[in-house]
Amino acid sequence: MSPTARADLLFPSDPTQRGIARELYALAKDQPLISPHGHVDPAILADDVPFPDPAQLIIVPDHYVTRMLLSQGIPPADLGVPSVDGSPVETDGHVIWRRFAAHWHLFRGTPSRLWLERTFTEVFGVETALSAETADQIYDEIAAKLAEPAFRPRALFERFNIEVLATTESPLDDLGRHAKLAADGWGGPGGRVITTFRPDNVVDMEFDNWAENVARLGEIAGEDTGTYRGYLAALRQRRQDFIAAGATSSDHGHPTALTLLLDEAEAATLFERGLRGEAGPEDAEAFRAHMLIEFARMSIEDGLVVQLHPGAVRNHNKWLHARHGRDVGGDIPQSTEYLHALTPLLDAYGNDPRLRVVVYTLDEYTFTRELAPLAGGYAALYLGAPWWFLDSPEVLRRFREAVTETAGFYNTAGFVDDTRAFCSIPVRHDVARRIDAGFLARLVAEERLPLDEAAETVVDLAYRLPKKIFRIGETL
């Protein structure tokens, strides 16, 4: 691919629109990166030690990659993915890389191919096309770069022009890495690396060891979580601890978007049933739904932005879960209903401007039918960017086409990279900025939007909106 072709990557093919897209993209491309939702391990930046070999950095933690290879019969163990059942896994980085390169053709047309190619070229300066024959050459080139001080995590953070990166931790995390980051001048309120409050493992009764997790929550917070009131007090205390570590948002990964308003006695009954191990699936769903409204109440009090990530059937590949655990590519999207599911929460707090709820979906058919009209009708609701199975150029483009006419640009919350792959962060943001420039260019070419307003909008989408909506830089 020539330098010129790379410069026009993802821009419209129409010459007029392409020219406008170039002009708009030039305004957005060098804006600082705001990463308000992701899963980078904070230890990477807290410890700032050199990255491991290229396979451990690029392949092993990337479930987009290992999932595709599993679909073609290459087990994750052969790619170095750690096991939870004690079964052996490959540890030789060269071997893992060669297996990956030998199956590079599987990624044709996928966003993974796009991200990886751009990571190779833009981050590591590798221009050689990946193949079975070039695998060792590329591995050695990347390994040599990783040994240089300029490729340490904090140096790359600076080079990537990341202004703020949010990681994701549970209330049971001791936040020790974030304390180290704060001590080094990198973390804490207003810091460059902040945390996000993700309470799923103490809210979802279907989570492994839920009752034990609730007890541990009480120990950490100094509250009696054997009672429902003590449980709520412990959650409020941990939210304050997270705010002290820089958090500006909470995150909730529920199977559905259901919300439910229960009185205190009803909620306490459900809670106690769960602690006794007597709660069934319907009880678990009701408790999750009720807790979303409780968290909305807490957010009005403490300012944390609520992120709701529903719609994944977790651990659908049961063999994969048993052998390698959670978050290794075994989850599948499902259809998700929002209109009726969110009604109790919106009835209670949807018109309160103190509350900000950013809703995501794995079901893009809801963009036009439910989510855009909801975000366009309630002060508290914003649309999160396409994520996970939908974070591709095609869906990012369809997202703008589907929601803009009803919700506009300013009820959307900006791009989130949602990644564990640290080196892919600038690439993913660049893809989103190119797609937005192309979409705005079409509006300009069709005389639906003046060029000066498109220029302001493309910068808002890339930088100003995520800062504003996620309260980045604000004191909570």
Beta strands, then each sheet from edge to edge (+ up, - down):
strand 1: 33-35
strand 2: 162-166
strand 3: 193-194
strand 4: 249-252
strand 5: 305-308
strand 6: 312-313
strand 7: 332-333
strand 8: 357-359
strand 9: 381-383
sheet 1: 1+ 2+ 3+
sheet 2: 4+ 5+ 8+ 9+
sheet 3: 6+ 7-
end
